Amino acid sequence: MAGGKLPGEAGKTGPGNGGRQATADHDLESRRQKLEASLAAKGHGEGGGEGKARQSSVTGYGQALKLSSEFIAGVAVGAGLGWLIDRLAGTSPWGLIVFLLLGFGAGVFNVMRSAGMMAEAGIRASRRPEDGGRN
């Protein structure tokens, strides 16, 4: 070892080093307390923020699964009906193409309705200003 120092003693220069180390520890501790206080003021408590983040991510996964299944169901039902009509009427492949496109549209409509976009558009369209079109 260089200079006969042990690995734990690296960076220590002598007996006067302890005072600077205590001051640095005190500064670090005060900065940590200020950070905890500011996080608590913003609503991030100890452990509470992690639970809320985990719950919101689980809720997000559930919402994504719901929306994707609504879309896939619309497309699958449209394709199934188109195939069935082609088999019964002998109009292959036109029934499948038409009903696949209709299923795609129905899937998009279901996703938008589930996400709440269609309700907002309906509310906006049904709102009639009583003052002759002026807001």
MODELLER restraints for C-alpha pairs under 7 A, 6 or more apart:
rsr = mdl.restraints
at = mdl.atoms
rsr.add(forms.Gaussian(group=physical.xy_distance, feature=features.Distance(at['CA:39:A'], at['CA:45:A']), mean=6.93, stdev=0.5))
rsr.add(forms.Gaussian(group=physical.xy_distance, feature=features.Distance(at['CA:67:A'], at['CA:111:A']), mean=5.47, stdev=0.5))
rsr.add(forms.Gaussian(group=physical.xy_distance, feature=features.Distance(at['CA:70:A'], at['CA:107:A']), mean=6.23, stdev=0.5))
rsr.add(forms.Gaussian(group=physical.xy_distance, feature=features.Distance(at['CA:70:A'], at['CA:110:A']), mean=6.28, stdev=0.5))
rsr.add(forms.Gaussian(group=physical.xy_distance, feature=features.Distance(at['CA:70:A'], at['CA:111:A']), mean=6.22, stdev=0.5))
rsr.add(forms.Gaussian(group=physical.xy_distance, feature=features.Distance(at['CA:71:A'], at['CA:107:A']), mean=4.07, stdev=0.5))
rsr.add(forms.Gaussian(group=physical.xy_distance, feature=features.Distance(at['CA:71:A'], at['CA:108:A']), mean=6.15, stdev=0.5))
rsr.add(forms.Gaussian(group=physical.xy_distance, feature=features.Distance(at['CA:71:A'], at['CA:110:A']), mean=6.79, stdev=0.5))
rsr.add(forms.Gaussian(group=physical.xy_distance, feature=features.Distance(at['CA:71:A'], at['CA:111:A']), mean=6.17, stdev=0.5))
rsr.add(forms.Gaussian(group=physical.xy_distance, feature=features.Distance(at['CA:72:A'], at['CA:107:A']), mean=6.79, stdev=0.5))
rsr.add(forms.Gaussian(group=physical.xy_distance, feature=features.Distance(at['CA:73:A'], at['CA:107:A']), mean=6.99, stdev=0.5))
rsr.add(forms.Gaussian(group=physical.xy_distance, feature=features.Distance(at['CA:74:A'], at['CA:103:A']), mean=4.89, stdev=0.5))
rsr.add(forms.Gaussian(group=physical.xy_distance, feature=features.Distance(at['CA:74:A'], at['CA:104:A']), mean=6.29, stdev=0.5))
rsr.add(forms.Gaussian(group=physical.xy_distance, feature=features.Distance(at['CA:74:A'], at['CA:106:A']), mean=5.60, stdev=0.5))
rsr.add(forms.Gaussian(group=physical.xy_distance, feature=features.Distance(at['CA:74:A'], at['CA:107:A']), mean=4.28, stdev=0.5))
rsr.add(forms.Gaussian(group=physical.xy_distance, feature=features.Distance(at['CA:75:A'], at['CA:100:A']), mean=6.18, stdev=0.5))
rsr.add(forms.Gaussian(group=physical.xy_distance, feature=features.Distance(at['CA:75:A'], at['CA:103:A']), mean=4.31, stdev=0.5))
rsr.add(forms.Gaussian(group=physical.xy_distance, feature=features.Distance(at['CA:75:A'], at['CA:104:A']), mean=4.93, stdev=0.5))
rsr.add(forms.Gaussian(group=physical.xy_distance, feature=features.Distance(at['CA:75:A'], at['CA:107:A']), mean=6.05, stdev=0.5))
rsr.add(forms.Gaussian(group=physical.xy_distance, feature=features.Distance(at['CA:77:A'], at['CA:103:A']), mean=6.48, stdev=0.5))
rsr.add(forms.Gaussian(group=physical.xy_distance, feature=features.Distance(at['CA:78:A'], at['CA:99:A']), mean=4.81, stdev=0.5))
rsr.add(forms.Gaussian(group=physical.xy_distance, feature=features.Distance(at['CA:78:A'], at['CA:100:A']), mean=4.85, stdev=0.5))
rsr.add(forms.Gaussian(group=physical.xy_distance, feature=features.Distance(at['CA:78:A'], at['CA:102:A']), mean=6.25, stdev=0.5))
rsr.add(forms.Gaussian(group=physical.xy_distance, feature=features.Distance(at['CA:78:A'], at['CA:103:A']), mean=4.03, stdev=0.5))
rsr.add(forms.Gaussian(group=physical.xy_distance, feature=features.Distance(at['CA:79:A'], at['CA:96:A']), mean=5.78, stdev=0.5))
rsr.add(forms.Gaussian(group=physical.xy_distance, feature=features.Distance(at['CA:79:A'], at['CA:99:A']), mean=5.88, stdev=0.5))
rsr.add(forms.Gaussian(group=physical.xy_distance, feature=features.Distance(at['CA:79:A'], at['CA:100:A']), mean=4.63, stdev=0.5))
rsr.add(forms.Gaussian(group=physical.xy_distance, feature=features.Distance(at['CA:79:A'], at['CA:103:A']), mean=6.84, stdev=0.5))
rsr.add(forms.Gaussian(group=physical.xy_distance, feature=features.Distance(at['CA:81:A'], at['CA:99:A']), mean=6.63, stdev=0.5))
rsr.add(forms.Gaussian(group=physical.xy_distance, feature=features.Distance(at['CA:82:A'], at['CA:95:A']), mean=4.53, stdev=0.5))
rsr.add(forms.Gaussian(group=physical.xy_distance, feature=features.Distance(at['CA:82:A'], at['CA:96:A']), mean=3.80, stdev=0.5))
rsr.add(forms.Gaussian(group=physical.xy_distance, feature=features.Distance(at['CA:82:A'], at['CA:98:A']), mean=6.99, stdev=0.5))
rsr.add(forms.Gaussian(group=physical.xy_distance, feature=features.Distance(at['CA:82:A'], at['CA:99:A']), mean=4.84, stdev=0.5))
rsr.add(forms.Gaussian(group=physical.xy_distance, feature=features.Distance(at['CA:82:A'], at['CA:100:A']), mean=6.65, stdev=0.5))
rsr.add(forms.Gaussian(group=physical.xy_distance, feature=features.Distance(at['CA:83:A'], at['CA:95:A']), mean=6.58, stdev=0.5))
rsr.add(forms.Gaussian(group=physical.xy_distance, feature=features.Distance(at['CA:83:A'], at['CA:96:A']), mean=5.07, stdev=0.5))
rsr.add(forms.Gaussian(group=physical.xy_distance, feature=features.Distance(at['CA:85:A'], at['CA:95:A']), mean=6.04, stdev=0.5))
rsr.add(forms.Gaussian(group=physical.xy_distance, feature=features.Distance(at['CA:86:A'], at['CA:92:A']), mean=4.89, stdev=0.5))
rsr.add(forms.Gaussian(group=physical.xy_distance, feature=features.Distance(at['CA:86:A'], at['CA:93:A']), mean=6.63, stdev=0.5))
rsr.add(forms.Gaussian(group=physical.xy_distance, feature=features.Distance(at['CA:86:A'], at['CA:95:A']), mean=5.37, stdev=0.5))
rsr.add(forms.Gaussian(group=physical.xy_distance, feature=features.Distance(at['CA:86:A'], at['CA:96:A']), mean=6.68, stdev=0.5))
rsr.add(forms.Gaussian(group=physical.xy_distance, feature=features.Distance(at['CA:112:A'], at['CA:118:A']), mean=5.93, stdev=0.5))
rsr.add(forms.Gaussian(group=physical.xy_distance, feature=features.Distance(at['CA:113:A'], at['CA:119:A']), mean=6.72, stdev=0.5))
rsr.add(forms.Gaussian(group=physical.xy_distance, feature=features.Distance(at['CA:129:A'], at['CA:135:A']), mean=6.93, stdev=0.5))
